Amino acid sequence: MASREVSLALYRAMWRWTTSERTRSSRFTIPVDTLPENMAQIALRLTRDAPLSGALGAQALIRTAWREGAQLAGDAATRALDDGFKALRAIGEVQRALDELAAQRAERAVRTGVVFNVGEVLRHAKYGYRGVVAGWDRRPQLDVSGWDGLRSLPSGAEQPFYRIIPDVADCNELLGGPREMKYVAQENLQRLPPALRRVHHPALVGSLFSHFDPSTATFIPTDELAFAYPGSRSKEREDSATSAEGSEAQRVLDAVRTMAAQLDGFVAAVANHTLRTDAAPRARDSTSPTLDPTGAGRRTNADAGPLADADADHFASTQARAASDAAAASSVQNPTDTDETSASAVSAEEDADVSTFTSDARRHRKPPLFPGGEEVQDHSLGPSRDMMGVLMRFTTRARRVAQGLPSDEAGVNAGGAQRAAGGTRRSGRGRERVAISSDEAADQPSRQLRQSFNAMRELVEVIDFVSVNAAERSAHSDRSEIAFSIGQVLRHKRFGFRAAVFGWERRPQIDVSSWDGVAGLPSGSAQPFYRCVPDMSDCVSLLGGPRGVRYVAQENLEPLSDVSERAISHELLPQVFERYDEASGNFVPVQQLRYWYPLDSPSNDDAPLARAVHSLERLQVLLNTHALDAKRSGLLGPMLNLLKAARTFDDAADVERVVNMVFSAHEDTRLMMLLQQSRAAVDCGEFESALRTLHAALDADRTHAQTWFMLASVHSRDGAHEESMRAAEQCLQLEPRHFGALAARGAALRGLRRYDEALDSYEMALAAHPWALGTATAIYKARRAVELRGGRRVNASFGGGA
């Protein structure tokens, strides 16, 4: 009884804290890492995607912990009571932090002498980089007396200082490398025209700012940052999308929805073994059977969604998924008591599809076996063992998000709380997909815009998976100069350790010029390099301790003649290999590596790999056809307008990715293959090979704008500015809206020192794509060149002047 009374007293003390004026009026995130383990687990369970914050979040945590603790008895109850005291101490720490924050807030309410606001985008008057104000002090909180940037300022250190998050491209070009945060005197800062205020930094959106507001050309601070700096929001309600933006977003969303449904139907058919894999993929022609663009699943000869040789089960699968999507979408829009049950049933059906394929793939593999007894601890690390299983997760998520559904079953169960809290979900690349807030839900244009960006982000996951894997396969389909193979165990000639090869490039992808192991080699860095997992015991005995992946020149490696020496051990081996083959003395690479390196370990009886190869080739055709449909139906214009409507750099990057796919689309699959080969050559630094391939593509079709743009880009990287300018102009004659070609022409003109013309081209590029990385930096550098040459140029939109 006594322990219950103590527990109740603890509960009341914590609850009173949540109802105090200071707690209710403060904006804060509950520091889960300071809580006792059990309460921390409860907090994580309650949040899923967004952290617990404010008084309401604290109350939810306290209430849940109390209810669960009340069910305990004996030692468990005693431990729960101890946790209660620890939680009370943690609350005391939070309270002290809130008191300090309140004092700072009161001090910052007095803005005497402070000119700029949190969220404003400014330029450093001396060094030229742009950045976003993330905080300020009326007087510097650091010793700045020796700083070069202050010596010529009228007020010296006696002025406000600002915490600035700088633009990545500006830092790389103007400061020689990335920077996290800059502390800048007020007299060194100047305002910018709206066209130059979109900046990018990885730390910008998330914990500090929610998004960029085009109507005010400022970044909107999060609740916590806005609370710390009173008056930092120019208006109570965040900006809304215009009806025109919403209408265009809906057009794009409808196209993405159709595309995602057909991609998912295709992959589901492969996973269920209903797609014939013996027919070679072919481009669509007028007689090729296609999917109905409405997603209804009937065969047509319309210009949408080809899937040659697909059988009836694929169409039935697509139709069933479309029907379940419609029902689930209706339940999300009109919640009922059966929402969770219905949505869970859909997820269960999808999980069955994945497990069907995965179990079949595993029947074709031998159990993993490694000399050191290593086991895979985390299947998400390293290359994939089941490419189609990964792809199916991507396509299923893209289909669900395009329909306005949670991306997975966990999202279904937590969806209501997540949407109410305006939380976020992580996409496959680690970037955030923003949930639709309550304000956006009530504002139809904003909802359409947000859902369109979310759907496009998931679609880009699919596009990137297909294109990146295809690029890797293309880059490694030529083994000229390559002496060793994936899975082979070699010895380092100089340092003596043994290692298993799991990757190679014909030329190094990083700067190795200063490496000791490369110095003195006959070919230097002009030779193939290999990614290797070393033997751990060799590392300890020969290198002085454990080592991870090694990057080794070909001339430093030699084969091992004794098979018994090849049975090496390292904890990383299971991440890139399936097993060790004692008969050959080689390691068997995982499926994705076998796909990337088709000539290193060829096999005629690898059915799962053959299915992946066939399916990814067909998916490239399907993606290309949808891109052609978008181009023909006039969707390119709305997509380009979405670039201007984007509220974050990530949103714009996803739209840019899809737009570039539309620019690249072509009916001739041979031309598409040539473009892919040229990209692979550029990635390897083989510009002459890339140029030959692009000229072959132009021989096939000289009216393809993207080929001219790629030619301009290769010439630019090779320093051939005249040729680059001519190619860019050819592209712009065919597609005047091509922002990449506008920027490429600007770079070529700048290289030719025709700075006024370069400035015009750069400004046109930024007007077409306001988030284009590096374009605003190029405008600044070109304008400086014009000014140094005595030019006079005025363009109010881009801050031109004498």
Secondary structure, DSSP 8 states (H G I E B T S, - for coil): -HHHHHHHHHHHHHHHHHHSHHHHH---B--GGGS-HHHHHHHHHHHTTS--BHHHHHHHHHHHHHHHHTT--HHHHHHHHHHHHHHHHHHHHHHHHHHHHHHHHHHHT--TT----TT-EEEETTT--EEEEEEEESS-SS--TT-GGGTT-TTTTSS-EEEEEE-HHHIIIIISS--S-EEEEGGGEEE--GGG-----TTTBTTTEEEEETTTTEEEE-HHHHHHSTT--SSSS-----HHHHHHHHHHHHHHHHHHHHHHHHHHHHHTT-S--SS------TTS-EE-TTSS--EE-SSS-B-TT--HHHHHHHHHHHHHHHHHHHHHHS--TTHHHHHHHHHHHHHHHHHHHHHHHHHTS-----TT----S-TTSSS-S-HHHHHHHHHHHHHHHHTT--SSHHHHHHHHHHHHHT-EEE-TTS-EEE---HHHHHSHHHHHHHHHHHHHHHHHHHHHHHHHHHHHHHHTS--TT----TT-EEEETTT--EEEEEEEESS-SS--TT-TTTTT-TTTTSS-EEEEEE-HHHIIIIISS----EEEEGGGEEE-S-GGGG----TTHHHHEEEEETTTTEEEE-HHHHHH-TTTS--SS-HHHHHHHHHHHHHHHHHHHHHHHHHHTT-HHHHHHHHHH-SSHHHHHHHHHHHHHHHH--S-HHHHHHHHHHHHHHHTT-HHHHHHHHHHHHHH-TT-HHHHHHHHHHHHHTT-HHHHHHHHHHHHHH-TT-HHHHHHHHHHHHHTT-HHHHHHHHHHHHHH-TT-TTHHHHHHHHHHHHHHTT--B--GGGT-B-
